[in-house]
Amino acid sequence: MARNSEEILTDRPPRAADARLAYGSEPKQFGDLRLPDVDRLSPLAVVVHGGAWKAMYNLIHTGHLCVALAAAGIATWNVEYRSVGDVDGGWPAAGDDVAAAAEHVGELVERYPLDRERVVLVGHSAGGQLALRAAKGAQLPVIALAPVSDLRESAERVGPEGAVARFLGGMPDELPDRYAEASPRELLPLGVRQILVHGTADEEVPYEMSKRYVADAGVEAELITLERAGHFEPIDPHAREWPRTVDAVRSLL
């Protein structure tokens, strides 16, 4: 029987990271650093997990992606952030946290064998929204895996009880400024290279959202289409689509 890549959410945790490092004073302002076993400076992927911006999800499931990237010679910093359900969680805390984590890369490259000229942001789903937004401020290239790139469209499609409206605290007509500052599509141009990786059979975040985003982004962005793939294949090292994710990351490093 073929693996259902959603099982990545409940797989046994990966082996421990090389170091857990704080980027701020809040309890969830930390990241797990994994280094390849190589005798040279390594490129770095700053990884932002998804999970509908809910505190019930955390960085454990993207740890598997990080282990696989390390095996491919790419260091990873798998960052945690405040989410809905945490004290002071949701917006703007999640966005501020990921931006701070990206800024902290400057300290990481001073302490560890990392190549400061080869850094990329990688975000999945809700983490894709956070990574795309952080990319504009940090001016780092970004790989967005099945990202929620249009918060306004998502909220209007799903309604006030959906993940986006809960994350931002209301609907677009109630909080237009908040949507304008949080939604990647409304922040274009980002001024950096972007690759969106999205499966056509994604039932969590519509593939068409990424098509529209890339069309609006123009030469900044490209779309890698995963035919018949769902929402979790881009982050599952056991999925047949996984090499497409690795190739995308490498192409921006």
QUIQUI-V266949 format. One record per run of one state. SS is the DSSP state (alpha for helix, beta for strand, coil for the rest). FROM is the first residue (numbers start at 1). TO is the last residue. If there is no record, write none. Layout:
SS|FROM|TO, SS|FROM|TO
This chain:
coil|1|4, alpha|5|9, coil|10|18, beta|19|22, coil|23|29, beta|30|34, coil|35|41, beta|42|48, coil|49|53, beta|54|54, coil|55|59, alpha|60|71, coil|72|73, beta|74|79, coil|80|83, beta|84|84, coil|85|92, alpha|93|103, coil|104|104, alpha|105|111, coil|112|113, beta|114|124, coil|125|125, alpha|126|138, coil|139|140, beta|141|145, coil|146|150, alpha|151|158, coil|159|162, alpha|163|168, coil|169|175, alpha|176|182, coil|183|183, alpha|184|187, coil|188|193, beta|194|199, coil|200|206, alpha|207|220, beta|221|226, coil|227|232, alpha|233|235, coil|236|241, alpha|242|251, coil|252|253
